[in-house]
Amino acid sequence: MQQKLPLTSSVVTAMPTTSIKVV
């Protein structure tokens, strides 16, 4: 999944809150 969306990994690191929202 990370390989398909490497950009997401960067966003999660910059804004962990976004990860919770996406999940």
ROKEMAR-613152 format. One record per atom (N, C-alpha, C): x, y, z negated; residue number from 1. Coordinates in pm, whole numbers. Layout:
BEGIN
<keti c1="X" c2="Y" c3="Z" num="NUM"/>
...
***
This chain:
BEGIN
<keti c1="85" c2="-121" c3="0" num="1"/>
<keti c1="0" c2="0" c3="0" num="1"/>
<keti c1="88" c2="126" c3="0" num="1"/>
<keti c1="193" c2="121" c3="-80" num="2"/>
<keti c1="281" c2="238" c3="-85" num="2"/>
<keti c1="345" c2="262" c3="52" num="2"/>
<keti c1="379" c2="152" c3="121" num="3"/>
<keti c1="444" c2="169" c3="251" num="3"/>
<keti c1="347" c2="231" c3="351" num="3"/>
<keti c1="221" c2="194" c3="340" num="4"/>
<keti c1="122" c2="248" c3="435" num="4"/>
<keti c1="95" c2="396" c3="404" num="4"/>
<keti c1="97" c2="431" c3="276" num="5"/>
<keti c1="70" c2="572" c3="239" num="5"/>
<keti c1="180" c2="625" c3="148" num="5"/>
<keti c1="298" c2="644" c3="204" num="6"/>
<keti c1="410" c2="695" c3="124" num="6"/>
<keti c1="379" c2="834" c3="70" num="6"/>
<keti c1="300" c2="908" c3="143" num="7"/>
<keti c1="266" c2="1044" c3="100" num="7"/>
<keti c1="186" c2="1038" c3="-31" num="7"/>
<keti c1="100" c2="938" c3="-43" num="8"/>
<keti c1="18" c2="927" c3="-164" num="8"/>
<keti c1="108" c2="914" c3="-287" num="8"/>
<keti c1="214" c2="836" c3="-273" num="9"/>
<keti c1="306" c2="818" c3="-386" num="9"/>
<keti c1="358" c2="954" c3="-433" num="9"/>
<keti c1="392" c2="1037" c3="-338" num="10"/>
<keti c1="446" c2="1170" c3="-373" num="10"/>
<keti c1="338" c2="1252" c3="-445" num="10"/>
<keti c1="218" c2="1243" c3="-396" num="11"/>
<keti c1="108" c2="1321" c3="-457" num="11"/>
<keti c1="83" c2="1272" c3="-599" num="11"/>
<keti c1="85" c2="1141" c3="-617" num="12"/>
<keti c1="60" c2="1084" c3="-751" num="12"/>
<keti c1="166" c2="1134" c3="-848" num="12"/>
<keti c1="290" c2="1138" c3="-802" num="13"/>
<keti c1="398" c2="1184" c3="-890" num="13"/>
<keti c1="381" c2="1333" c3="-922" num="13"/>
<keti c1="336" c2="1408" c3="-823" num="14"/>
<keti c1="320" c2="1552" c3="-844" num="14"/>
<keti c1="195" c2="1578" c3="-927" num="14"/>
<keti c1="89" c2="1500" c3="-901" num="15"/>
<keti c1="-37" c2="1522" c3="-976" num="15"/>
<keti c1="-95" c2="1386" c3="-1018" num="15"/>
<keti c1="-56" c2="1336" c3="-1132" num="16"/>
<keti c1="-108" c2="1208" c3="-1181" num="16"/>
<keti c1="-260" c2="1211" c3="-1195" num="16"/>
<keti c1="-314" c2="1328" c3="-1216" num="17"/>
<keti c1="-460" c2="1339" c3="-1232" num="17"/>
<keti c1="-530" c2="1297" c3="-1103" num="17"/>
<keti c1="-467" c2="1325" c3="-990" num="18"/>
<keti c1="-529" c2="1288" c3="-862" num="18"/>
<keti c1="-543" c2="1136" c3="-855" num="18"/>
<keti c1="-444" c2="1066" c3="-905" num="19"/>
<keti c1="-449" c2="918" c3="-900" num="19"/>
<keti c1="-573" c2="869" c3="-973" num="19"/>
<keti c1="-601" c2="925" c3="-1087" num="20"/>
<keti c1="-719" c2="883" c3="-1165" num="20"/>
<keti c1="-847" c2="915" c3="-1086" num="20"/>
<keti c1="-846" c2="1028" c3="-1018" num="21"/>
<keti c1="-966" c2="1067" c3="-941" num="21"/>
<keti c1="-986" c2="970" c3="-825" num="21"/>
<keti c1="-877" c2="936" c3="-758" num="22"/>
<keti c1="-887" c2="845" c3="-642" num="22"/>
<keti c1="-935" c2="709" c3="-690" num="22"/>
<keti c1="-882" c2="665" c3="-803" num="23"/>
<keti c1="-922" c2="533" c3="-854" num="23"/>
<keti c1="-1065" c2="541" c3="-903" num="23"/>
***
